[in-house]
């Protein structure tokens, strides 16, 4: 059955956006792509309706029309605001090596979802999918790097935006030999948003350097992230050479750490969603 197309009055009624505004959005921002009848009348599709509804919701959240329209996929596909749909759109874009669509889906994810939901429900699962597909040889190094690099750029921008220093200083580092750094970056942003001052030392940080810096900046917590089992071993060796670290709580997390390992190292183990992790770290500061 052919798709039923709407005239401007009908799309205006469906979306609650005045016809003049719709025409302006179409002419200035190119966000609507109506067909024309033989007589030159505009006819809008269901995709146009969805795009207008999506823009309307972003404007209600405080975005400007220019910003919101830039977030829409240039290829003209649907505007998304559901975590599962955003995950699927990102995965498809990565598989298709469609770099514009990867950027657009990431923009939409960070624009429409609360930060913790964007990170826990879209970015983490997609990174795991991309990394696993790379490990299995289904994605090239280029495809994996294209998504990791873009995610990192978004996270770096958020890191700059979310400044705060009411809860104390947290020093973050990947353990020695550890290059899985995106989880740590997510933790850094979440802590900044919660009001911490954060010094993120990033991948492959020698433990002595991290402890020395944590003392110098008067940190209350020092977090090590470890995803590789070999990095757990290296962290074990390095921590064993310190008798005691006074005044700073050492916390470990990441995919390869367990409560038993943390107990053995004499450090604190924290796990959970990013919101739960931040809440536990906040409590830890008080103890
Ligand atoms: C993406 C990925 C990569 C990317 C890393 C991109 C990057 N710069 O981060 C690339 C492709 C480069 C990569 C490389 C490698 N990888 Co890899 N990788 C993954 C994958 C698929 C996902 C990791 C990830 O980003 N998860 C998403 C983040 C958000 O989760 P997260 O790191 O766990 O962090 C969350 C929490 O743990 C927490 N958190 C993190 N740190 C901390 C710290 C504290 C203190 C706290 C409180 C919380 C916390 O916060 C985050 C948000 O919730 C995993 C498998 C998987 N499905 O998990 C394998 C995996 C970790 N990789 C693995 C391996 C073996 C490698 C390589 C050695 C492969 C190779 N042959 O070269 C290299 C080694 C790189 C190195 N030296 O570190 C193995 C590790 C096996 C093991 N147990 O030792 C895994 C498990 C894959 C597998 N099944 O074999 N990898």
Boltz pocket constraint, residues with backbone or C-beta under 6 A from the ligand:
constraints:
  - pocket:
      binder: B
      contacts: [[A, 123], [A, 124], [A, 127], [A, 128], [A, 129], [A, 130], [A, 131], [A, 132], [A, 134], [A, 135], [A, 144], [A, 148], [A, 177], [A, 178], [A, 179], [A, 180], [A, 181], [A, 182], [A, 183], [A, 184], [A, 186], [A, 187], [A, 223], [A, 224], [A, 225], [A, 226], [A, 227], [A, 228], [A, 229], [A, 230], [A, 251], [A, 252], [A, 253], [A, 254], [A, 255], [A, 256], [A, 270], [A, 271], [A, 272], [A, 273], [A, 274], [A, 277]]
      max_distance: 6.0
